[in-house]
Amino acid sequence: MSTTTLTKKKHWSPGARPAASRPAAPRPAGRPASERVAVLALPAEIPWVPEARHCVTAVLARWRLSSGDRESAELIVAELAANAAQHGGEDMTLQLSLHAGALRISVTDSGTRARPLPARHTDPDEHGRGLSILELLAHEVRVHQSPRGRHVNVVLHAASEEPEPVETPGPRCG
């Protein structure tokens, strides 16, 4: 199993970027040895959404997913991270897992904000289509709301992997 864990630091400013990934953690009992997992924890703030997209693209390139699957995953992550930043609490956690041709993308936020963001007067054509986009791109979308936050789980059926490049650098999210 390949595991990549990327975490935030409490005192990062929105312009800061996460450092390189930590070493792989031991495989939890019951998880297939061929499963690949990556976890990214970030502040639930709009300026961090591009960082989430960048990291997902880097990890999926490392895992050699097709460019079409990477683009779909990037759009899904952008939508889910933006929703977590706009509606969630302080933190969001993004987890990717790849096993047997299924790419699972999970985003969890830490609940409702203590102080809601100020209402913005926007064109209704610009908002409210996120779930429809997810349903078009994904094979499965599940949303679970609890008092501790929202968990959205999306599954894509990943196409065959691209050929391995001659030299593959590790994912860099910084």
SULURRA-V709419 format. One record per residue. N is the residue number from 1. RES is the residue in three letters. PHI is phi in whole degrees, -180 to 180 (* if undefined). PSI is psi in whole degrees, 0 to 359 (NA if undefined). BURIAL is + if it has 16 or more other C-alpha atoms within 10 Angstrom, else -. Layout:
n=N res=RES phi=PHI psi=PSI burial=BURIAL
n=N res=RES phi=PHI psi=PSI burial=BURIAL
This chain:
n=1 res=MET phi=* psi=143 burial=+
n=2 res=SER phi=-110 psi=125 burial=+
n=3 res=THR phi=-125 psi=132 burial=+
n=4 res=THR phi=-122 psi=127 burial=+
n=5 res=THR phi=-122 psi=125 burial=+
n=6 res=LEU phi=-122 psi=132 burial=+
n=7 res=THR phi=-129 psi=162 burial=+
n=8 res=LYS phi=-96 psi=164 burial=+
n=9 res=LYS phi=-109 psi=144 burial=-
n=10 res=LYS phi=-55 psi=327 burial=-
n=11 res=HIS phi=-106 psi=23 burial=-
n=12 res=TRP phi=-70 psi=145 burial=-
n=13 res=SER phi=-92 psi=161 burial=-
n=14 res=PRO phi=-57 psi=336 burial=-
n=15 res=GLY phi=-82 psi=349 burial=-
n=16 res=ALA phi=-75 psi=159 burial=-
n=17 res=ARG phi=-128 psi=146 burial=-
n=18 res=PRO phi=-62 psi=150 burial=+
n=19 res=ALA phi=-77 psi=182 burial=-
n=20 res=ALA phi=-62 psi=166 burial=-
n=21 res=SER phi=-73 psi=158 burial=+
n=22 res=ARG phi=-84 psi=165 burial=-
n=23 res=PRO phi=-63 psi=158 burial=-
n=24 res=ALA phi=-63 psi=139 burial=-
n=25 res=ALA phi=-86 psi=159 burial=-
n=26 res=PRO phi=-62 psi=150 burial=-
n=27 res=ARG phi=-71 psi=127 burial=-
n=28 res=PRO phi=-65 psi=150 burial=-
n=29 res=ALA phi=-59 psi=138 burial=-
n=30 res=GLY phi=90 psi=349 burial=-
n=31 res=ARG phi=-91 psi=130 burial=-
n=32 res=PRO phi=-61 psi=144 burial=-
n=33 res=ALA phi=-63 psi=333 burial=-
n=34 res=SER phi=-86 psi=356 burial=-
n=35 res=GLU phi=-75 psi=137 burial=+
n=36 res=ARG phi=-107 psi=139 burial=+
n=37 res=VAL phi=-137 psi=140 burial=+
n=38 res=ALA phi=-137 psi=140 burial=+
n=39 res=VAL phi=-130 psi=136 burial=+
n=40 res=LEU phi=-134 psi=123 burial=+
n=41 res=ALA phi=-113 psi=127 burial=+
n=42 res=LEU phi=-138 psi=161 burial=+
n=43 res=PRO phi=-63 psi=143 burial=+
n=44 res=ALA phi=-83 psi=73 burial=+
n=45 res=GLU phi=-136 psi=143 burial=+
n=46 res=ILE phi=-52 psi=319 burial=-
n=47 res=PRO phi=-61 psi=344 burial=-
n=48 res=TRP phi=-91 psi=351 burial=+
n=49 res=VAL phi=-60 psi=314 burial=+
n=50 res=PRO phi=-60 psi=327 burial=-
n=51 res=GLU phi=-65 psi=319 burial=+
n=52 res=ALA phi=-61 psi=316 burial=+
n=53 res=ARG phi=-62 psi=314 burial=+
n=54 res=HIS phi=-60 psi=314 burial=+
n=55 res=CYS phi=-66 psi=319 burial=+
n=56 res=VAL phi=-62 psi=315 burial=+
n=57 res=THR phi=-60 psi=316 burial=+
n=58 res=ALA phi=-65 psi=316 burial=+
n=59 res=VAL phi=-65 psi=314 burial=+
n=60 res=LEU phi=-69 psi=330 burial=+
n=61 res=ALA phi=-67 psi=319 burial=+
n=62 res=ARG phi=-62 psi=323 burial=+
n=63 res=TRP phi=-81 psi=359 burial=+
n=64 res=ARG phi=64 psi=36 burial=+
n=65 res=LEU phi=-73 psi=154 burial=+
n=66 res=SER phi=-62 psi=154 burial=+
n=67 res=SER phi=-62 psi=325 burial=-
n=68 res=GLY phi=-64 psi=317 burial=-
n=69 res=ASP phi=-68 psi=322 burial=+
n=70 res=ARG phi=-62 psi=316 burial=+
n=71 res=GLU phi=-64 psi=318 burial=+
n=72 res=SER phi=-63 psi=315 burial=+
n=73 res=ALA phi=-62 psi=320 burial=+
n=74 res=GLU phi=-63 psi=318 burial=+
n=75 res=LEU phi=-65 psi=318 burial=+
n=76 res=ILE phi=-63 psi=313 burial=+
n=77 res=VAL phi=-63 psi=318 burial=+
n=78 res=ALA phi=-60 psi=316 burial=+
n=79 res=GLU phi=-66 psi=312 burial=+
n=80 res=LEU phi=-66 psi=319 burial=+
n=81 res=ALA phi=-67 psi=320 burial=+
n=82 res=ALA phi=-63 psi=319 burial=+
n=83 res=ASN phi=-64 psi=317 burial=+
n=84 res=ALA phi=-64 psi=320 burial=+
n=85 res=ALA phi=-69 psi=323 burial=+
n=86 res=GLN phi=-80 psi=321 burial=+
n=87 res=HIS phi=-113 psi=343 burial=+
n=88 res=GLY phi=-86 psi=188 burial=+
n=89 res=GLY phi=-86 psi=219 burial=+
n=90 res=GLU phi=-71 psi=322 burial=+
n=91 res=ASP phi=-123 psi=157 burial=+
n=92 res=MET phi=-137 psi=146 burial=+
n=93 res=THR phi=-124 psi=130 burial=+
n=94 res=LEU phi=-113 psi=130 burial=+
n=95 res=GLN phi=-128 psi=133 burial=+
n=96 res=LEU phi=-114 psi=139 burial=+
n=97 res=SER phi=-142 psi=142 burial=+
n=98 res=LEU phi=-128 psi=121 burial=+
n=99 res=HIS phi=-153 psi=131 burial=+
n=100 res=ALA phi=52 psi=43 burial=-
n=101 res=GLY phi=79 psi=5 burial=-
n=102 res=ALA phi=-112 psi=123 burial=-
n=103 res=LEU phi=-100 psi=118 burial=+
n=104 res=ARG phi=-104 psi=128 burial=+
n=105 res=ILE phi=-117 psi=121 burial=+
n=106 res=SER phi=-124 psi=133 burial=+
n=107 res=VAL phi=-127 psi=128 burial=+
n=108 res=THR phi=-123 psi=132 burial=+
n=109 res=ASP phi=-108 psi=169 burial=+
n=110 res=SER phi=-97 psi=26 burial=+
n=111 res=GLY phi=104 psi=185 burial=+
n=112 res=THR phi=-71 psi=141 burial=+
n=113 res=ARG phi=-62 psi=144 burial=+
n=114 res=ALA phi=-62 psi=316 burial=-
n=115 res=ARG phi=-118 psi=118 burial=-
n=116 res=PRO phi=-62 psi=151 burial=-
n=117 res=LEU phi=-66 psi=148 burial=-
n=118 res=PRO phi=-60 psi=141 burial=-
n=119 res=ALA phi=-66 psi=136 burial=-
n=120 res=ARG phi=-110 psi=137 burial=-
n=121 res=HIS phi=-87 psi=106 burial=-
n=122 res=THR phi=-126 psi=162 burial=-
n=123 res=ASP phi=-66 psi=127 burial=-
n=124 res=PRO phi=-61 psi=341 burial=-
n=125 res=ASP phi=-72 psi=345 burial=-
n=126 res=GLU phi=-91 psi=348 burial=-
n=127 res=HIS phi=-133 psi=162 burial=-
n=128 res=GLY phi=92 psi=9 burial=-
n=129 res=ARG phi=-109 psi=2 burial=-
n=130 res=GLY phi=-57 psi=312 burial=-
n=131 res=LEU phi=-65 psi=324 burial=-
n=132 res=SER phi=-64 psi=320 burial=-
n=133 res=ILE phi=-63 psi=315 burial=-
n=134 res=LEU phi=-60 psi=316 burial=+
n=135 res=GLU phi=-66 psi=330 burial=-
n=136 res=LEU phi=-72 psi=323 burial=-
n=137 res=LEU phi=-85 psi=328 burial=+
n=138 res=ALA phi=-100 psi=162 burial=+
n=139 res=HIS phi=-91 psi=339 burial=-
n=140 res=GLU phi=-152 psi=136 burial=-
n=141 res=VAL phi=-135 psi=125 burial=+
n=142 res=ARG phi=-131 psi=136 burial=-
n=143 res=VAL phi=-122 psi=129 burial=-
n=144 res=HIS phi=-125 psi=121 burial=-
n=145 res=GLN phi=-106 psi=133 burial=-
n=146 res=SER phi=-138 psi=171 burial=-
n=147 res=PRO phi=-61 psi=337 burial=-
n=148 res=ARG phi=-90 psi=357 burial=-
n=149 res=GLY phi=141 psi=185 burial=+
n=150 res=ARG phi=-111 psi=139 burial=+
n=151 res=HIS phi=-125 psi=120 burial=+
n=152 res=VAL phi=-114 psi=127 burial=+
n=153 res=ASN phi=-119 psi=124 burial=+
n=154 res=VAL phi=-124 psi=138 burial=+
n=155 res=VAL phi=-120 psi=130 burial=+
n=156 res=LEU phi=-114 psi=139 burial=+
n=157 res=HIS phi=-88 psi=109 burial=+
n=158 res=ALA phi=-79 psi=137 burial=+
n=159 res=ALA phi=-73 psi=174 burial=-
n=160 res=SER phi=-57 psi=150 burial=-
n=161 res=GLU phi=-71 psi=151 burial=-
n=162 res=GLU phi=-75 psi=158 burial=-
n=163 res=PRO phi=-60 psi=146 burial=-
n=164 res=GLU phi=-70 psi=130 burial=-
n=165 res=PRO phi=-69 psi=164 burial=-
n=166 res=VAL phi=-60 psi=312 burial=-
n=167 res=GLU phi=-128 psi=124 burial=-
n=168 res=THR phi=-114 psi=108 burial=-
n=169 res=PRO phi=-74 psi=156 burial=-
n=170 res=GLY phi=-69 psi=161 burial=-
n=171 res=PRO phi=-62 psi=136 burial=+
n=172 res=ARG phi=-123 psi=120 burial=+
n=173 res=CYS phi=-117 psi=41 burial=+
n=174 res=GLY phi=-148 psi=NA burial=-
